[in-house]
Amino acid sequence: MTELVLRHTGQLEAAVLATARELLEQVFDGEFTDHDWEHCLGGVHALLWDGAELLGHAALIQRRLLHSGRALRTGYVEGVGVRAAARRRGHGAALMAAVEQVARNAYELAALGATEEAATFYARRGWRPWQGPTSALTPAGIVRTEEDDGWVYVLPITAELDLRGELVCDWRDGDAW
């Protein structure tokens, strides 16, 4: 029997965090960096367990996204992954439902950077692809992130959005989105 647990990073033991990181390194086949892991920390983790085995993980962290002259308090989804042997059983949907509920209760907007493999999954859940230009607010000012255009998905909560307008994320090391 599976159990879904929601905990803030600060409530998780180092061993649990290490297990989550190991899972994500496996899921992303060696393409999961130190920066990617750092992006998962400081927010709420959804952890799906089958006994002592971690089947899946998703994190929701706070970010500020700029749109139409406003800084939007945004729940940003990071580190979504399900162990290969446990896929296609609704585990990803359960993880996303948990972080989406937290986002609906705490933020104006939810957002994420989708992979090609996961874009359809997010779209089926009601996430909408951002159609306008994406940029990042860097130490050098606002810089376009053309490589992310079309891969940023949003889940509007209370924020009024023009999906064709510019969306700017706050700065961080590693991938901006």
SULPEFEN-V732033 format. One record per pair of residues at least 6 apart in sequence whose C-alpha atoms are under 8 Angstrom apart, sorted by the first residue. I is the first residue (numbers start at 1). J is the second residue. Records with the same first field share a line. If there is no record, write none. Layout:
I: J + J
This chain:
1: 50 + 51
2: 48 + 49 + 50 + 51
3: 48 + 49 + 50 + 51
4: 46 + 47 + 48 + 49 + 94 + 95
5: 45 + 46 + 47 + 48 + 49
6: 44 + 45 + 46 + 47 + 98
7: 44 + 45 + 46
8: 42 + 43 + 44 + 45
9: 41 + 42 + 43 + 44 + 45
10: 42
19: 54
20: 54 + 56 + 57
21: 37
23: 54 + 55 + 56 + 57 + 81 + 82 + 83
24: 32 + 57 + 79 + 80 + 81
25: 31 + 32
26: 83
27: 81 + 82 + 83 + 84
28: 81
35: 173 + 174 + 175
36: 79 + 174 + 175
37: 79
39: 61 + 78
40: 59 + 60 + 61 + 78 + 79
41: 59 + 61
42: 61
43: 59 + 60 + 61 + 62
44: 59 + 60 + 61 + 99
45: 57 + 58 + 59 + 60 + 99
46: 57 + 58 + 59 + 95 + 98 + 99
47: 54 + 55 + 56 + 57 + 58 + 95
48: 54 + 55 + 56 + 57 + 91 + 95
49: 55 + 56
54: 83
55: 82 + 83 + 86 + 91
56: 80 + 81 + 82 + 83 + 91 + 92 + 95
57: 79 + 80 + 81 + 82 + 95
58: 77 + 78 + 79 + 80 + 81 + 95 + 96 + 99
59: 77 + 78 + 79 + 80 + 99
60: 75 + 76 + 77 + 78 + 99 + 103
61: 75 + 76 + 77 + 78
62: 73 + 74 + 75 + 76
63: 73 + 74 + 75 + 76 + 169 + 170
64: 71 + 72 + 73 + 74 + 169 + 170
65: 71 + 72 + 73 + 74 + 167 + 168 + 169 + 170
66: 72 + 167 + 168 + 169 + 170
67: 161 + 165 + 166 + 167 + 168
68: 161 + 165 + 166
72: 108 + 109 + 159
73: 107 + 108 + 109
74: 103 + 107 + 108 + 109 + 110 + 111
75: 103 + 106 + 107 + 108 + 109 + 110 + 111
76: 110 + 111 + 112
77: 99 + 110 + 111 + 112 + 113
78: 112
80: 92 + 95
81: 92
82: 91 + 92
100: 110
103: 109 + 110
104: 110 + 157
107: 157 + 158
108: 156 + 157 + 158 + 159
109: 154 + 155 + 156 + 157 + 158 + 159
110: 154 + 155 + 156 + 157
111: 152 + 153 + 154 + 155
112: 152 + 153 + 154 + 177
113: 148 + 151 + 152 + 153 + 177
114: 122 + 151 + 152 + 153
115: 151
116: 151
119: 151
122: 128 + 153
123: 129
126: 155
127: 153 + 154 + 155
128: 153 + 154 + 155
129: 150 + 151 + 152 + 153 + 154 + 163
130: 149 + 150 + 151 + 152 + 153 + 154 + 163 + 164
131: 149 + 150 + 163 + 164 + 165
132: 149 + 163 + 164 + 165 + 166 + 167
133: 144 + 145 + 146 + 149 + 164 + 165 + 166 + 167
134: 144 + 145 + 146 + 148 + 149 + 166 + 167 + 168 + 169
135: 142 + 143 + 144 + 145 + 146 + 166 + 167 + 168 + 169
136: 142 + 143 + 144 + 145 + 168 + 169 + 170 + 171 + 176
137: 143 + 168 + 169 + 170 + 171
138: 170 + 171
139: 171
142: 168
148: 177
152: 177
169: 176 + 177
170: 176
